[in-house]
Amino acid sequence: MAEVSDYVADIKKYTKSVDEDKVKTIVTYCGIALRNRDSSLVSATDETELATVRDGFAAKKLELSAKDADAGIAKVVKTMDGVNQKGRVTFYYLLAEETGTLGKL
């Protein structure tokens, strides 16, 4: 599993300021999923995967409606366009930032 500093460095590719405490919260939330290469990534081309992000992290942790979650997810997918291996922690952080829900972490 990567160090928090590795996740912070990846997130900084997409946003200027990163709250390390929020990153730690996401890493804790993801837990064991980050140990497996496949589950540590988000497949933006897999509708089932994006539904899992919407119905899991976005709904449960960020308390977003499906509509708001889908809009946020679409923006994050666009932001990370061209990146074949989208890190789950980065994706989740950008989703929270995009939807104005970092404070819920």
Buried (B, 14 or more C-beta within 10 A) or exposed (E): BEEBEEBBEBBEEBEEEBBEEBBBBBBEBBEEBBEEEEEBBBBBEEEEBBBBBBEEBBBEBBEBEEEBBBEBBEBBBEBBEEBEEBBBBBBBBBBBBBBEBBEEB
